[in-house]
Amino acid sequence: MEPTRDRAWETLTRYTKSESLLRHALAVEASTAAYARKFGEDEELWRVAALLHD
């Protein structure tokens, strides 16, 4: 099973109930996705990593 952004979000919201931590994860996701695009990296992979980094 390949990791996807949707699966990562599902996992995150299943175990994280704090709104501030969810907002933090979304902010980190947005910034890492932007860097992935800038450097020609796999944006989906970096989105998954960002959502699950904590």
CHARMM internal coordinates of N, CA and C (Angstrom, degrees):
IC EDIT
DIST 1 N 1 CA 1.4467
DIST 1 CA 1 C 1.5287
ANGL 1 N 1 CA 1 C 108.74
DIST 1 C 2 N 1.3045
ANGL 1 CA 1 C 2 N 115.69
DIHE 1 N 1 CA 1 C 2 N 120.85
DIST 2 N 2 CA 1.4593
ANGL 1 C 2 N 2 CA 120.92
DIHE 1 CA 1 C 2 N 2 CA -179.35
DIST 2 CA 2 C 1.5325
ANGL 2 N 2 CA 2 C 110.31
DIHE 1 C 2 N 2 CA 2 C -82.94
DIST 2 C 3 N 1.3272
ANGL 2 CA 2 C 3 N 117.32
DIHE 2 N 2 CA 2 C 3 N 137.13
DIST 3 N 3 CA 1.4649
ANGL 2 C 3 N 3 CA 118.83
DIHE 2 CA 2 C 3 N 3 CA 178.87
DIST 3 CA 3 C 1.5320
ANGL 3 N 3 CA 3 C 110.56
DIHE 2 C 3 N 3 CA 3 C -67.45
DIST 3 C 4 N 1.3111
ANGL 3 CA 3 C 4 N 116.32
DIHE 3 N 3 CA 3 C 4 N 138.29
DIST 4 N 4 CA 1.4619
ANGL 3 C 4 N 4 CA 121.46
DIHE 3 CA 3 C 4 N 4 CA 176.11
DIST 4 CA 4 C 1.5205
ANGL 4 N 4 CA 4 C 108.94
DIHE 3 C 4 N 4 CA 4 C -129.51
DIST 4 C 5 N 1.3024
ANGL 4 CA 4 C 5 N 115.30
DIHE 4 N 4 CA 4 C 5 N 163.17
DIST 5 N 5 CA 1.4591
ANGL 4 C 5 N 5 CA 120.78
DIHE 4 CA 4 C 5 N 5 CA 178.95
DIST 5 CA 5 C 1.5304
ANGL 5 N 5 CA 5 C 109.49
DIHE 4 C 5 N 5 CA 5 C -61.45
DIST 5 C 6 N 1.3250
ANGL 5 CA 5 C 6 N 117.01
DIHE 5 N 5 CA 5 C 6 N -42.09
DIST 6 N 6 CA 1.4673
ANGL 5 C 6 N 6 CA 120.13
DIHE 5 CA 5 C 6 N 6 CA -178.94
DIST 6 CA 6 C 1.5264
ANGL 6 N 6 CA 6 C 112.13
DIHE 5 C 6 N 6 CA 6 C -63.68
DIST 6 C 7 N 1.3180
ANGL 6 CA 6 C 7 N 117.10
DIHE 6 N 6 CA 6 C 7 N -41.54
DIST 7 N 7 CA 1.4715
ANGL 6 C 7 N 7 CA 120.00
DIHE 6 CA 6 C 7 N 7 CA 177.86
DIST 7 CA 7 C 1.5269
ANGL 7 N 7 CA 7 C 110.78
DIHE 6 C 7 N 7 CA 7 C -66.18
DIST 7 C 8 N 1.3303
ANGL 7 CA 7 C 8 N 115.81
DIHE 7 N 7 CA 7 C 8 N -39.40
DIST 8 N 8 CA 1.4638
ANGL 7 C 8 N 8 CA 119.56
DIHE 7 CA 7 C 8 N 8 CA 178.61
DIST 8 CA 8 C 1.5278
ANGL 8 N 8 CA 8 C 110.44
DIHE 7 C 8 N 8 CA 8 C -62.94
DIST 8 C 9 N 1.3313
ANGL 8 CA 8 C 9 N 116.92
DIHE 8 N 8 CA 8 C 9 N -43.48
DIST 9 N 9 CA 1.4633
ANGL 8 C 9 N 9 CA 120.59
DIHE 8 CA 8 C 9 N 9 CA 179.14
DIST 9 CA 9 C 1.5240
ANGL 9 N 9 CA 9 C 110.61
DIHE 8 C 9 N 9 CA 9 C -63.58
DIST 9 C 10 N 1.3228
ANGL 9 CA 9 C 10 N 116.48
DIHE 9 N 9 CA 9 C 10 N -42.33
DIST 10 N 10 CA 1.4640
ANGL 9 C 10 N 10 CA 120.58
DIHE 9 CA 9 C 10 N 10 CA 178.29
DIST 10 CA 10 C 1.5277
ANGL 10 N 10 CA 10 C 110.99
DIHE 9 C 10 N 10 CA 10 C -59.91
DIST 10 C 11 N 1.3202
ANGL 10 CA 10 C 11 N 116.46
DIHE 10 N 10 CA 10 C 11 N -45.35
DIST 11 N 11 CA 1.4659
ANGL 10 C 11 N 11 CA 121.04
DIHE 10 CA 10 C 11 N 11 CA 178.96
DIST 11 CA 11 C 1.5273
ANGL 11 N 11 CA 11 C 110.69
DIHE 10 C 11 N 11 CA 11 C -63.83
DIST 11 C 12 N 1.3138
ANGL 11 CA 11 C 12 N 116.17
DIHE 11 N 11 CA 11 C 12 N -46.25
DIST 12 N 12 CA 1.4621
ANGL 11 C 12 N 12 CA 120.68
DIHE 11 CA 11 C 12 N 12 CA -179.55
DIST 12 CA 12 C 1.5230
ANGL 12 N 12 CA 12 C 111.32
DIHE 11 C 12 N 12 CA 12 C -58.89
DIST 12 C 13 N 1.3205
ANGL 12 CA 12 C 13 N 117.26
DIHE 12 N 12 CA 12 C 13 N -47.74
DIST 13 N 13 CA 1.4644
ANGL 12 C 13 N 13 CA 119.63
DIHE 12 CA 12 C 13 N 13 CA -177.11
DIST 13 CA 13 C 1.5243
ANGL 13 N 13 CA 13 C 112.71
DIHE 12 C 13 N 13 CA 13 C -73.20
DIST 13 C 14 N 1.3113
ANGL 13 CA 13 C 14 N 117.02
DIHE 13 N 13 CA 13 C 14 N -21.82
DIST 14 N 14 CA 1.4655
ANGL 13 C 14 N 14 CA 119.69
DIHE 13 CA 13 C 14 N 14 CA 176.39
DIST 14 CA 14 C 1.5297
ANGL 14 N 14 CA 14 C 110.39
DIHE 13 C 14 N 14 CA 14 C -68.98
DIST 14 C 15 N 1.3200
ANGL 14 CA 14 C 15 N 117.02
DIHE 14 N 14 CA 14 C 15 N -38.81
DIST 15 N 15 CA 1.4660
ANGL 14 C 15 N 15 CA 120.78
DIHE 14 CA 14 C 15 N 15 CA -173.15
DIST 15 CA 15 C 1.5262
ANGL 15 N 15 CA 15 C 114.68
DIHE 14 C 15 N 15 CA 15 C -105.50
DIST 15 C 16 N 1.3113
ANGL 15 CA 15 C 16 N 118.12
DIHE 15 N 15 CA 15 C 16 N -13.61
DIST 16 N 16 CA 1.4621
ANGL 15 C 16 N 16 CA 121.47
DIHE 15 CA 15 C 16 N 16 CA -177.61
DIST 16 CA 16 C 1.5184
ANGL 16 N 16 CA 16 C 109.10
DIHE 15 C 16 N 16 CA 16 C -112.57
DIST 16 C 17 N 1.3009
ANGL 16 CA 16 C 17 N 116.64
DIHE 16 N 16 CA 16 C 17 N 117.83
DIST 17 N 17 CA 1.4652
ANGL 16 C 17 N 17 CA 121.10
DIHE 16 CA 16 C 17 N 17 CA -178.09
DIST 17 CA 17 C 1.5296
ANGL 17 N 17 CA 17 C 112.79
DIHE 16 C 17 N 17 CA 17 C -105.55
DIST 17 C 18 N 1.3058
ANGL 17 CA 17 C 18 N 116.99
DIHE 17 N 17 CA 17 C 18 N -11.37
DIST 18 N 18 CA 1.4591
ANGL 17 C 18 N 18 CA 121.28
DIHE 17 CA 17 C 18 N 18 CA -179.30
DIST 18 CA 18 C 1.5323
ANGL 18 N 18 CA 18 C 110.40
DIHE 17 C 18 N 18 CA 18 C -77.64
DIST 18 C 19 N 1.3301
ANGL 18 CA 18 C 19 N 116.10
DIHE 18 N 18 CA 18 C 19 N 122.26
DIST 19 N 19 CA 1.4667
ANGL 18 C 19 N 19 CA 120.78
DIHE 18 CA 18 C 19 N 19 CA 178.78
DIST 19 CA 19 C 1.5281
ANGL 19 N 19 CA 19 C 111.28
DIHE 18 C 19 N 19 CA 19 C -61.26
DIST 19 C 20 N 1.3265
ANGL 19 CA 19 C 20 N 116.84
DIHE 19 N 19 CA 19 C 20 N -37.26
DIST 20 N 20 CA 1.4648
ANGL 19 C 20 N 20 CA 119.08
DIHE 19 CA 19 C 20 N 20 CA -178.75
DIST 20 CA 20 C 1.5285
ANGL 20 N 20 CA 20 C 111.27
DIHE 19 C 20 N 20 CA 20 C -67.12
DIST 20 C 21 N 1.3171
ANGL 20 CA 20 C 21 N 117.84
DIHE 20 N 20 CA 20 C 21 N -37.38
DIST 21 N 21 CA 1.4678
ANGL 20 C 21 N 21 CA 119.74
DIHE 20 CA 20 C 21 N 21 CA 176.98
DIST 21 CA 21 C 1.5265
ANGL 21 N 21 CA 21 C 111.54
DIHE 20 C 21 N 21 CA 21 C -69.52
DIST 21 C 22 N 1.3138
ANGL 21 CA 21 C 22 N 117.41
DIHE 21 N 21 CA 21 C 22 N -35.41
DIST 22 N 22 CA 1.4689
ANGL 21 C 22 N 22 CA 120.16
DIHE 21 CA 21 C 22 N 22 CA 176.26
DIST 22 CA 22 C 1.5273
ANGL 22 N 22 CA 22 C 110.39
DIHE 21 C 22 N 22 CA 22 C -65.69
DIST 22 C 23 N 1.3289
ANGL 22 CA 22 C 23 N 117.01
DIHE 22 N 22 CA 22 C 23 N -42.90
DIST 23 N 23 CA 1.4719
ANGL 22 C 23 N 23 CA 120.17
DIHE 22 CA 22 C 23 N 23 CA 176.99
DIST 23 CA 23 C 1.5240
ANGL 23 N 23 CA 23 C 110.70
DIHE 22 C 23 N 23 CA 23 C -63.07
DIST 23 C 24 N 1.3211
ANGL 23 CA 23 C 24 N 116.64
DIHE 23 N 23 CA 23 C 24 N -40.63
DIST 24 N 24 CA 1.4643
ANGL 23 C 24 N 24 CA 121.18
DIHE 23 CA 23 C 24 N 24 CA 177.51
DIST 24 CA 24 C 1.5291
ANGL 24 N 24 CA 24 C 110.42
DIHE 23 C 24 N 24 CA 24 C -59.55
DIST 24 C 25 N 1.3218
ANGL 24 CA 24 C 25 N 116.68
DIHE 24 N 24 CA 24 C 25 N -46.69
DIST 25 N 25 CA 1.4646
ANGL 24 C 25 N 25 CA 120.58
DIHE 24 CA 24 C 25 N 25 CA 179.97
DIST 25 CA 25 C 1.5232
ANGL 25 N 25 CA 25 C 111.01
DIHE 24 C 25 N 25 CA 25 C -60.78
DIST 25 C 26 N 1.3242
ANGL 25 CA 25 C 26 N 117.45
DIHE 25 N 25 CA 25 C 26 N -40.89
DIST 26 N 26 CA 1.4672
ANGL 25 C 26 N 26 CA 120.76
DIHE 25 CA 25 C 26 N 26 CA 179.08
DIST 26 CA 26 C 1.5294
ANGL 26 N 26 CA 26 C 111.57
DIHE 25 C 26 N 26 CA 26 C -66.39
DIST 26 C 27 N 1.3242
ANGL 26 CA 26 C 27 N 116.91
DIHE 26 N 26 CA 26 C 27 N -37.27
DIST 27 N 27 CA 1.4644
ANGL 26 C 27 N 27 CA 120.24
DIHE 26 CA 26 C 27 N 27 CA 178.06
DIST 27 CA 27 C 1.5238
ANGL 27 N 27 CA 27 C 110.98
DIHE 26 C 27 N 27 CA 27 C -66.72
DIST 27 C 28 N 1.3266
ANGL 27 CA 27 C 28 N 116.51
DIHE 27 N 27 CA 27 C 28 N -43.49
DIST 28 N 28 CA 1.4664
ANGL 27 C 28 N 28 CA 120.42
DIHE 27 CA 27 C 28 N 28 CA 177.95
DIST 28 CA 28 C 1.5271
ANGL 28 N 28 CA 28 C 109.86
DIHE 27 C 28 N 28 CA 28 C -64.69
DIST 28 C 29 N 1.3212
ANGL 28 CA 28 C 29 N 116.66
DIHE 28 N 28 CA 28 C 29 N -39.47
DIST 29 N 29 CA 1.4692
ANGL 28 C 29 N 29 CA 120.46
DIHE 28 CA 28 C 29 N 29 CA 177.74
DIST 29 CA 29 C 1.5285
ANGL 29 N 29 CA 29 C 110.72
DIHE 28 C 29 N 29 CA 29 C -58.86
DIST 29 C 30 N 1.3159
ANGL 29 CA 29 C 30 N 116.85
DIHE 29 N 29 CA 29 C 30 N -47.04
DIST 30 N 30 CA 1.4631
ANGL 29 C 30 N 30 CA 120.67
DIHE 29 CA 29 C 30 N 30 CA -178.52
DIST 30 CA 30 C 1.5259
ANGL 30 N 30 CA 30 C 111.41
DIHE 29 C 30 N 30 CA 30 C -61.77
DIST 30 C 31 N 1.3194
ANGL 30 CA 30 C 31 N 116.47
DIHE 30 N 30 CA 30 C 31 N -43.18
DIST 31 N 31 CA 1.4672
ANGL 30 C 31 N 31 CA 118.77
DIHE 30 CA 30 C 31 N 31 CA -178.17
DIST 31 CA 31 C 1.5262
ANGL 31 N 31 CA 31 C 112.02
DIHE 30 C 31 N 31 CA 31 C -70.31
DIST 31 C 32 N 1.3212
ANGL 31 CA 31 C 32 N 117.93
DIHE 31 N 31 CA 31 C 32 N -40.72
DIST 32 N 32 CA 1.4656
ANGL 31 C 32 N 32 CA 118.81
DIHE 31 CA 31 C 32 N 32 CA 179.64
DIST 32 CA 32 C 1.5244
ANGL 32 N 32 CA 32 C 111.37
DIHE 31 C 32 N 32 CA 32 C -69.83
DIST 32 C 33 N 1.3236
ANGL 32 CA 32 C 33 N 117.70
DIHE 32 N 32 CA 32 C 33 N -33.26
DIST 33 N 33 CA 1.4666
ANGL 32 C 33 N 33 CA 120.46
DIHE 32 CA 32 C 33 N 33 CA 176.31
DIST 33 CA 33 C 1.5276
ANGL 33 N 33 CA 33 C 110.04
DIHE 32 C 33 N 33 CA 33 C -63.56
DIST 33 C 34 N 1.3226
ANGL 33 CA 33 C 34 N 116.55
DIHE 33 N 33 CA 33 C 34 N -40.80
DIST 34 N 34 CA 1.4642
ANGL 33 C 34 N 34 CA 120.46
DIHE 33 CA 33 C 34 N 34 CA 178.56
DIST 34 CA 34 C 1.5286
ANGL 34 N 34 CA 34 C 111.09
DIHE 33 C 34 N 34 CA 34 C -63.49
DIST 34 C 35 N 1.3139
ANGL 34 CA 34 C 35 N 117.28
DIHE 34 N 34 CA 34 C 35 N -42.97
DIST 35 N 35 CA 1.4639
ANGL 34 C 35 N 35 CA 120.05
DIHE 34 CA 34 C 35 N 35 CA 177.32
DIST 35 CA 35 C 1.5242
ANGL 35 N 35 CA 35 C 111.48
DIHE 34 C 35 N 35 CA 35 C -66.70
DIST 35 C 36 N 1.3106
ANGL 35 CA 35 C 36 N 117.41
DIHE 35 N 35 CA 35 C 36 N -37.75
DIST 36 N 36 CA 1.4678
ANGL 35 C 36 N 36 CA 120.30
DIHE 35 CA 35 C 36 N 36 CA 177.50
DIST 36 CA 36 C 1.5282
ANGL 36 N 36 CA 36 C 110.09
DIHE 35 C 36 N 36 CA 36 C -60.24
DIST 36 C 37 N 1.3318
ANGL 36 CA 36 C 37 N 116.99
DIHE 36 N 36 CA 36 C 37 N -45.08
DIST 37 N 37 CA 1.4689
ANGL 36 C 37 N 37 CA 120.67
DIHE 36 CA 36 C 37 N 37 CA 177.57
DIST 37 CA 37 C 1.5206
ANGL 37 N 37 CA 37 C 110.40
DIHE 36 C 37 N 37 CA 37 C -61.94
DIST 37 C 38 N 1.3218
ANGL 37 CA 37 C 38 N 116.35
DIHE 37 N 37 CA 37 C 38 N -45.57
DIST 38 N 38 CA 1.4695
ANGL 37 C 38 N 38 CA 121.18
DIHE 37 CA 37 C 38 N 38 CA -177.34
DIST 38 CA 38 C 1.5269
ANGL 38 N 38 CA 38 C 111.85
DIHE 37 C 38 N 38 CA 38 C -59.67
DIST 38 C 39 N 1.3316
ANGL 38 CA 38 C 39 N 116.51
DIHE 38 N 38 CA 38 C 39 N -39.19
DIST 39 N 39 CA 1.4572
ANGL 38 C 39 N 39 CA 120.55
DIHE 38 CA 38 C 39 N 39 CA -175.61
DIST 39 CA 39 C 1.5243
ANGL 39 N 39 CA 39 C 113.53
DIHE 38 C 39 N 39 CA 39 C -100.91
DIST 39 C 40 N 1.3324
ANGL 39 CA 39 C 40 N 116.98
DIHE 39 N 39 CA 39 C 40 N 9.32
DIST 40 N 40 CA 1.4595
ANGL 39 C 40 N 40 CA 120.87
DIHE 39 CA 39 C 40 N 40 CA 175.68
DIST 40 CA 40 C 1.5188
ANGL 40 N 40 CA 40 C 114.13
DIHE 39 C 40 N 40 CA 40 C 69.35
DIST 40 C 41 N 1.3157
ANGL 40 CA 40 C 41 N 116.56
DIHE 40 N 40 CA 40 C 41 N 31.78
DIST 41 N 41 CA 1.4646
ANGL 40 C 41 N 41 CA 121.48
DIHE 40 CA 40 C 41 N 41 CA -179.78
DIST 41 CA 41 C 1.5299
ANGL 41 N 41 CA 41 C 110.63
DIHE 40 C 41 N 41 CA 41 C -98.26
DIST 41 C 42 N 1.3153
ANGL 41 CA 41 C 42 N 116.12
DIHE 41 N 41 CA 41 C 42 N 174.05
DIST 42 N 42 CA 1.4598
ANGL 41 C 42 N 42 CA 123.03
DIHE 41 CA 41 C 42 N 42 CA -179.10
DIST 42 CA 42 C 1.5317
ANGL 42 N 42 CA 42 C 109.37
DIHE 41 C 42 N 42 CA 42 C -73.29
DIST 42 C 43 N 1.3163
ANGL 42 CA 42 C 43 N 116.21
DIHE 42 N 42 CA 42 C 43 N 103.94
DIST 43 N 43 CA 1.4634
ANGL 42 C 43 N 43 CA 120.93
DIHE 42 CA 42 C 43 N 43 CA -175.36
DIST 43 CA 43 C 1.5264
ANGL 43 N 43 CA 43 C 112.06
DIHE 42 C 43 N 43 CA 43 C -63.70
DIST 43 C 44 N 1.3180
ANGL 43 CA 43 C 44 N 117.53
DIHE 43 N 43 CA 43 C 44 N -41.20
DIST 44 N 44 CA 1.4695
ANGL 43 C 44 N 44 CA 121.01
DIHE 43 CA 43 C 44 N 44 CA -179.50
DIST 44 CA 44 C 1.5325
ANGL 44 N 44 CA 44 C 110.58
DIHE 43 C 44 N 44 CA 44 C -61.20
DIST 44 C 45 N 1.3196
ANGL 44 CA 44 C 45 N 117.09
DIHE 44 N 44 CA 44 C 45 N -44.01
DIST 45 N 45 CA 1.4640
ANGL 44 C 45 N 45 CA 121.29
DIHE 44 CA 44 C 45 N 45 CA 178.96
DIST 45 CA 45 C 1.5254
ANGL 45 N 45 CA 45 C 111.03
DIHE 44 C 45 N 45 CA 45 C -60.41
DIST 45 C 46 N 1.3242
ANGL 45 CA 45 C 46 N 116.92
DIHE 45 N 45 CA 45 C 46 N -44.93
DIST 46 N 46 CA 1.4503
ANGL 45 C 46 N 46 CA 120.35
DIHE 45 CA 45 C 46 N 46 CA -179.18
DIST 46 CA 46 C 1.5171
ANGL 46 N 46 CA 46 C 112.39
DIHE 45 C 46 N 46 CA 46 C -69.92
DIST 46 C 47 N 1.3389
ANGL 46 CA 46 C 47 N 117.71
DIHE 46 N 46 CA 46 C 47 N -31.01
DIST 47 N 47 CA 1.4685
ANGL 46 C 47 N 47 CA 120.61
DIHE 46 CA 46 C 47 N 47 CA 174.26
DIST 47 CA 47 C 1.5356
ANGL 47 N 47 CA 47 C 110.12
DIHE 46 C 47 N 47 CA 47 C -63.26
DIST 47 C 48 N 1.3278
ANGL 47 CA 47 C 48 N 116.02
DIHE 47 N 47 CA 47 C 48 N -45.58
DIST 48 N 48 CA 1.4661
ANGL 47 C 48 N 48 CA 120.85
DIHE 47 CA 47 C 48 N 48 CA 179.06
DIST 48 CA 48 C 1.5287
ANGL 48 N 48 CA 48 C 110.05
DIHE 47 C 48 N 48 CA 48 C -60.33
DIST 48 C 49 N 1.3208
ANGL 48 CA 48 C 49 N 116.37
DIHE 48 N 48 CA 48 C 49 N -48.49
DIST 49 N 49 CA 1.4694
ANGL 48 C 49 N 49 CA 120.31
DIHE 48 CA 48 C 49 N 49 CA -179.77
DIST 49 CA 49 C 1.5284
ANGL 49 N 49 CA 49 C 111.25
DIHE 48 C 49 N 49 CA 49 C -59.42
DIST 49 C 50 N 1.3133
ANGL 49 CA 49 C 50 N 116.69
DIHE 49 N 49 CA 49 C 50 N -41.28
DIST 50 N 50 CA 1.4634
ANGL 49 C 50 N 50 CA 120.69
DIHE 49 CA 49 C 50 N 50 CA -178.90
DIST 50 CA 50 C 1.5254
ANGL 50 N 50 CA 50 C 111.76
DIHE 49 C 50 N 50 CA 50 C -65.42
DIST 50 C 51 N 1.3267
ANGL 50 CA 50 C 51 N 116.45
DIHE 50 N 50 CA 50 C 51 N -43.48
DIST 51 N 51 CA 1.4640
ANGL 50 C 51 N 51 CA 119.28
DIHE 50 CA 50 C 51 N 51 CA -178.59
DIST 51 CA 51 C 1.5242
ANGL 51 N 51 CA 51 C 111.97
DIHE 50 C 51 N 51 CA 51 C -65.09
DIST 51 C 52 N 1.3157
ANGL 51 CA 51 C 52 N 116.70
DIHE 51 N 51 CA 51 C 52 N -32.98
DIST 52 N 52 CA 1.4682
ANGL 51 C 52 N 52 CA 120.01
DIHE 51 CA 51 C 52 N 52 CA -174.43
DIST 52 CA 52 C 1.5298
ANGL 52 N 52 CA 52 C 113.61
DIHE 51 C 52 N 52 CA 52 C -103.45
DIST 52 C 53 N 1.3271
ANGL 52 CA 52 C 53 N 117.63
DIHE 52 N 52 CA 52 C 53 N 9.39
DIST 53 N 53 CA 1.4638
ANGL 52 C 53 N 53 CA 120.25
DIHE 52 CA 52 C 53 N 53 CA -171.63
DIST 53 CA 53 C 1.5291
ANGL 53 N 53 CA 53 C 114.25
DIHE 52 C 53 N 53 CA 53 C -65.58
DIST 53 C 54 N 1.3100
ANGL 53 CA 53 C 54 N 119.60
DIHE 53 N 53 CA 53 C 54 N -27.08
DIST 54 N 54 CA 1.4705
ANGL 53 C 54 N 54 CA 120.22
DIHE 53 CA 53 C 54 N 54 CA -179.78
DIST 54 CA 54 C 1.5074
ANGL 54 N 54 CA 54 C 109.76
DIHE 53 C 54 N 54 CA 54 C -87.84
END
COOR INIT
IC SEED 1 N 1 CA 1 C
IC BUILD
